Amino acid sequence: MIAWYNEPDPYAAQWLENLIAAGHIAPGIVDRRPIQEIEAYELAGFTQCHFFAGIGVWSAALRRAGWSDDWPIWTGSCPCQPFSNAGKRKGLKDDRHLWPFWFKLIGECRPAIVIGEQVASALDWFDLVSTDMERADYAI
């Protein structure tokens, strides 16, 4: 019954640790490595996995919605910069497009429930995610 938070940004990672210590989000550990360095076997035993965790909004929102800390779920908010209208709009060709790395872990670990979000202008991203998840036998 422990959560795993992935957040390589030092400032946000420290916020996560503070929020965990204060009891505002599910208890767990903060992994500060980029997602590209995470191996599926390292996630074994975690009830919740929060990718691109920021300051723990998914954990806080789940709690507020009545989701217990000991219910399994994976969450993620892939970086929006490749798809945002405010960015360079390189989309799937942007180095910050990290869905393929997250999807690899999803495919290897097969969590029962995965939720995520992206900016409204990321239609190419959503098409890719939908196709990938449906091919892996997930419902969208």
C-alpha positions as CSV (number, residue, x, y, z in Angstrom):
1,M,0.0,0.0,0.0
2,I,2.6,2.5,-1.0
3,A,2.6,4.9,-3.9
4,W,5.4,5.6,-6.4
5,Y,5.8,9.1,-7.8
6,N,8.0,9.8,-10.8
7,E,9.2,13.4,-11.0
8,P,12.6,14.4,-12.2
9,D,12.2,18.1,-11.6
10,P,14.0,18.8,-8.3
11,Y,11.6,21.5,-7.1
12,A,8.5,19.5,-7.8
13,A,10.0,16.3,-6.4
14,Q,10.7,18.2,-3.1
15,W,7.1,19.4,-3.1
16,L,6.0,15.8,-3.5
17,E,8.1,14.7,-0.5
18,N,6.7,17.5,1.6
19,L,3.1,16.7,0.7
20,I,3.7,13.0,1.5
21,A,5.3,13.9,4.8
22,A,2.3,16.2,5.6
23,G,-0.2,13.4,4.7
24,H,-1.8,15.4,1.9
25,I,-1.2,12.8,-0.8
26,A,-0.8,9.0,-0.6
27,P,2.3,7.8,1.3
28,G,5.1,6.7,-1.0
29,I,8.5,7.3,-2.5
30,V,9.6,9.9,-5.1
31,D,11.8,8.6,-7.9
32,R,13.6,11.6,-9.4
33,R,14.9,9.8,-12.5
34,P,13.5,10.5,-16.0
35,I,11.0,8.0,-17.2
36,Q,13.4,6.8,-19.8
37,E,15.5,5.2,-17.0
38,I,12.6,3.4,-15.3
39,E,12.4,-0.4,-15.6
40,A,9.2,-2.3,-15.3
41,Y,10.5,-4.6,-12.5
42,E,11.2,-1.6,-10.3
43,L,7.4,-0.9,-10.1
44,A,6.5,-4.3,-8.6
45,G,4.8,-4.0,-5.3
46,F,3.5,-0.4,-5.6
47,T,-0.2,0.0,-5.4
48,Q,-0.3,3.4,-7.1
49,C,2.1,4.7,-9.7
50,H,2.0,8.4,-10.6
51,F,4.1,9.3,-13.7
52,F,5.0,12.9,-14.5
53,A,3.7,13.5,-11.0
54,G,4.3,17.2,-10.7
55,I,3.1,18.2,-7.2
56,G,0.8,15.2,-6.7
57,V,-2.4,16.5,-8.2
58,W,-3.5,13.0,-9.3
59,S,-3.1,11.6,-5.8
60,A,-4.9,14.5,-4.2
61,A,-7.7,14.4,-6.8
62,L,-8.2,10.6,-6.3
63,R,-8.5,11.1,-2.6
64,R,-11.0,13.9,-3.0
65,A,-13.0,11.6,-5.3
66,G,-13.1,8.9,-2.6
67,W,-10.4,6.7,-4.2
68,S,-8.6,4.9,-1.4
69,D,-4.8,5.0,-1.2
70,D,-4.8,1.2,-1.3
71,W,-6.7,0.9,-4.5
72,P,-4.4,0.2,-7.5
73,I,-4.1,2.8,-10.3
74,W,-1.6,4.3,-12.6
75,T,-1.8,8.0,-13.5
76,G,0.1,10.3,-15.7
77,S,0.2,13.7,-17.3
78,C,2.7,13.4,-20.1
79,P,4.5,16.6,-20.9
80,C,2.3,19.0,-22.9
81,Q,5.0,21.2,-24.5
82,P,5.2,19.2,-27.7
83,F,1.5,19.6,-28.3
84,S,0.6,23.0,-26.6
85,N,-0.4,25.9,-28.9
86,A,2.0,27.9,-26.7
87,G,5.0,25.7,-27.6
88,K,7.0,24.9,-30.7
89,R,4.3,22.4,-31.8
90,K,6.6,19.7,-32.9
91,G,4.1,17.1,-31.6
92,L,5.1,13.5,-32.0
93,K,8.5,14.5,-33.3
94,D,9.5,16.5,-30.2
95,D,12.0,14.9,-27.8
96,R,9.7,15.7,-24.9
97,H,7.0,13.4,-26.3
98,L,7.3,10.7,-23.6
99,W,4.2,8.6,-24.2
100,P,6.2,5.8,-25.9
101,F,8.2,5.3,-22.7
102,W,5.2,5.3,-20.5
103,F,3.3,3.0,-22.8
104,K,6.3,0.5,-22.7
105,L,5.9,0.3,-18.9
106,I,2.2,0.0,-19.2
107,G,2.6,-2.9,-21.6
108,E,5.1,-4.7,-19.4
109,C,3.3,-4.2,-16.1
110,R,-0.3,-4.4,-17.3
111,P,-2.0,-2.2,-14.6
112,A,-5.7,-2.6,-14.4
113,I,-6.5,1.1,-14.5
114,V,-4.6,3.9,-16.2
115,I,-5.8,7.5,-16.3
116,G,-4.1,10.5,-17.9
117,E,-4.7,13.8,-19.4
118,Q,-3.2,16.1,-22.1
119,V,-3.8,19.6,-23.5
120,A,-6.9,20.0,-25.7
121,S,-4.7,20.7,-28.8
122,A,-3.1,17.2,-28.6
123,L,-5.4,15.4,-30.9
124,D,-2.5,13.5,-32.6
125,W,-1.3,12.4,-29.2
126,F,-4.8,11.2,-28.2
127,D,-5.1,9.3,-31.5
128,L,-1.8,7.6,-30.8
129,V,-2.6,6.8,-27.1
130,S,-6.0,5.5,-28.0
131,T,-4.6,3.2,-30.7
132,D,-1.8,2.0,-28.5
133,M,-4.1,1.3,-25.6
134,E,-6.8,-0.4,-27.6
135,R,-4.1,-2.7,-29.3
136,A,-3.0,-3.6,-25.8
137,D,-6.6,-4.6,-24.9
138,Y,-7.5,-1.5,-22.8
139,A,-10.8,0.3,-23.2
140,I,-10.6,4.0,-23.8
